[in-house]
Structure formats: structure tokens, C-alpha cells
Amino acid sequence: MRTRKTLVMCVPLLLLLGTTLVACTPTARRTFYVSPTGSDSAAGTSTTNPWRTIAKVNSVDLNAGDRVRFQGGATFPGLLYLEPGDGGTSSSPVVIDSYDGRATLDGGAGNAVYAWRAAGISLTNLRLVGSGAGTNAGDGLAFYNDLPGDVLLPYVRITDVESSGFGKWGIVVGGGLGRSGYSDVRIDRTSTHDNGMGGVLSFAAAAAVHRGVSISNSTAYRNLGRSDATRNSGNGLVLGSVNGGVIERSTAQGNGGANNPSIGQGPVGIWAYDANDVRIQLNESYGNRTGATVDGGGFDLDQNVTNSIVQYNYSHDNDGPGYMLAHGSAAASHSDNVIRYNISQNDRRKNSGGAIEVWGGVRRAHVYHNTVYVGAPTGGAIAAVKLVDAPLAVGPSALHFRNNILYATATIPLLGTANSQLGATADIRFEGNDWYQEGADGTFLWGGVRYGSLAAWRTATGQETVGSTAVGTAVNPGMVSPGGGVAGARLSSGSPVVDAGLDLSAFGISSGGRDVFGGGAPLGPRPDIGAHELR
């Protein structure tokens, strides 16, 4: 712990009733420069008289409005440490950035930047590097709050930061005690790659702690995982323990694959856990892998997530499910979540499961207006949709699939189940979906029975009926190019699923007002089935 230096001026104020208080006014805002050609004995206040090392920066208190600028193109070894008392406010933060290009902070075998119990800080235009995922034991950039008393520290900005070569995470925002954490956190235009545990993570000691956390316009790639990790590793972008969060306009690609194969969990490209009110939207997640027999998917609302939405995303060519809802605990809750207007193409390339998969005790979930294409698998028994019990949480209930396109090649079942309770008792409903299997009438696995057509499944189970009316179709949906990417998932003129969907407002469901391509939805007398609204 370094010796603190007082950088505030305190003046007495005389109040009514003769009470005297002390008001502390910060000194003038200062800008410090750091260059390999500088000197730590210099004033550091200009590019012609800069400091030389990170150690010098660590020795100075940084108050509201202060700025530290590292020379672009240069590399600065060591840990940049921001301790309690460092920081500012939302209107006057401490800013750490570069000048004349982008500087590199080299954390070696440890962290590059560590902010402990500090906030009111903006880090921008920096490159953070570690010695490599196999030799580094730290995070690239870590904010950590373990203050007692359930304190939320406000204002963190991480913008235009690249973080790679760390054994843990590229960027992490964490709470370590009770409900202490952060609020108003924005992570924008970041690149996290070639790290061990993953790209970007938020976590806390309890669920739904951090407030107002967003990850946007960011990429996470080639975070391959660690074979010695005792929990999932090799993730992309993860929001844990947030109450109000967003991941949008971001990409997770090629993560996972080197994770520990001996534990019963694996990585996912973009996901959330222990969270409430999360939106995951307008992202792409693809080519993510798992070294284990589980996970490796595109998107996931996992353990203890409530009131959250996954929408307008594109998932493809992942080892695991394109979209997953999962809750394996008999405690806590996974409820009132939505997956809508997404595209999945050739997901679940490894192991067994579904392109859309619901695992365990998921409650009151709505899955609607998605387009799924599943080609022949490279291994494992897969389906377009799969429902699976979990050992402690058993199976889902109040789970409703409506107005989805489920398109499979002839070798892929459209629906698979491994559940102890199905149908009316659990309130699992499939209504208004288009089930199309190339060259076949469709295969439905339900409660241990195989049905060879939509009609046979409907007659035996009552699925794809509303009241006494048969709904749902088994027709070629007329996509522009099935399996041909985002553009191929558009509906062609004359498609039989145009105006063929159910009016979701009759079930108390909002469509959200747009489709996956940004057009309005619904537009006709009834909505189109799938993620594209043609008219």
C-alpha cells in the first residue's frame, strides 16, 4: 500500500445555528504524460517534460478531472494500480489514455490494470498485453469492489481497449462481498482475445448486484479456455450478477475448445447468469467450441436469470446450441425470459442436444419468431429443438414455442425431448410453428415415443392446437437460400408462411415491433412465421 498524498483544499463553512463543517474542494484538474524518454523526477505535466514509468503514476493520488496519458507506440511494463481514493465522478472522471497513437501496458505474468475499490474512472485507447494465456496468472483490466455495506461504486468507462494474453479475463468487473459492486458501467469498442478464461466478465458475490452494465460494439475471439480450470473457461462476453444489462452489436467467435473436459460445464460465446433484466441483441456468435461434452454454444440465459430477452441475433456453426435456456438448481429462479427474432444456422455441431435447447428448471419462457436451419451434424444426436431435464431442477414448465421456423435436413429430428413431464401438466406448448424436414414428413421425439409426422404428433399429444383448432404447418417455408447465412433466411415472395403465424397479442405477448432485419413486425393481417416479416 503506497502512502497517500492529500490533494484537496479544505475550508470551513459557517452554517446556521453556529455549526461549522469542512468543505473540501479538489485542486485544479491536471494532465500527466508518460513516455519512455521521460524522467520520474520530472514534473510530468507536458509532452516535453514527461514521467517515465507506471510506478510513478502509482505514487500519485488521482482526483476528479485528472488525466494520465501514455505515449502512443510505446510499451510500459508493470501494473497500473488504482486504489481507494483514486477516481472522480461521472461529470469529472479520472481519465487514463494515450497520446500520439495507442500505448501498450504490459502486465507480464500478472494484471495490466487493477482498480480496487475505485470508480469514477475512464480508460480509453489502450492496448493491454500479458505474457500469454499459458503463463499469465492475471486479468488484463480488473475493477474489483469488496467494500462492506453493499456499496455500488458509480461510473466506469472502458472504451477502445484491446486486451490479450492473460490467463484469466481480458476485462473483468467484479464484486467480492455481499451486494457490493458497480453501477453505470459501459464497455464499448473493446477487443479481448487469446485469453484463458474469457473475454469480458462481470461477477459479484450475489445475484443481480451491478446496475446499468453494457457491453457494445465489442469483439471476443480465440479465448480458448484452460484445461486446468475448475469451472467453465473459454468464454466470449458474459454478464453475471447484473440488474439491468445489455450486450449488443458485438461478436464472439472461435472461443473455447481448450477448456477442461473433465468438468460438467463448458463455455458459451455470449451469455448471462445470476442476472435480471438483461437484453442480448444484434450480436453474432459463431464458431465457438467446447473441449467437453457440454456447452460451446452461441447464446445462453443460464443459471438464475429472470426477465431477460435474447433478440435479433445471428448464431451459427457452434459446437453447442445456438440459443439455450438453462437452470440446473432446485433453488433460485429462471423465469420470464424471451428468445425472439433470432437466426440459428448449423448450430450444435458436437455432442447431443438441440439448435435451440431448454435444459432444466426453466419457468415461464417464451420462444417465438426464430428461424432455425440445421444441416447434417458432424457428430452426436441432435435436433432442431431439444428439451432436457436437469438432475436437481427437473424439467421446464410454462414453456411456449410459437411462430418459429424449424428447418432440418432429412437426417435431423425436428424435436427431441428427454423430460419426465411434458404437455398439459407442465404447460409446455408448441403452437403456430412451421416444422419442415427435407424429403420427409418430420420426426418428433416426445416422451420416449417417435412420431413420423406433424399430424401424428398433434393427434397423440394435442400439441400444435389452439383449443380444438389445428395450427402449425409442415411446409417448405420458402426461404431465399436455406443454410445460406443471414440473407438466406429471408422469406421469398410467395412463401407459404407469410401471414400464417398466430396473433401473439391473443396470448398476451408483444412481438417487439420489428423483425431480425429491422423491418416492422407484424405488417400483414397476421404475422409471418419465423424471424423475417416479408411485407
PyMOL commands that set and color helices and strands:
alter all, ss='L'
color gray80, all
select helices_A, chain A and resi 16-18+54-58+454-461+485-488+504-507
alter helices_A, ss='H'
color red, helices_A
select strands_A, chain A and resi 8-14+20-26+31-34+67-71+75-77+80-82+94-99+103-108+113-116+121-130+141-145+152-164+169-175+181-188+191-193+198-203+210-216+219-221+235-240+242-248+251-253+268-273+275-281+284-286+297-301+305-306+309-311+314-316+323-327+338-340+343-345+353-360+363-368+371-374+382-388+397-402+405-408+415-418+428-431+434-437+444-446+449-451+465-466+469-470
alter strands_A, ss='S'
color yellow, strands_A
deselect
rebuild
show_as cartoon
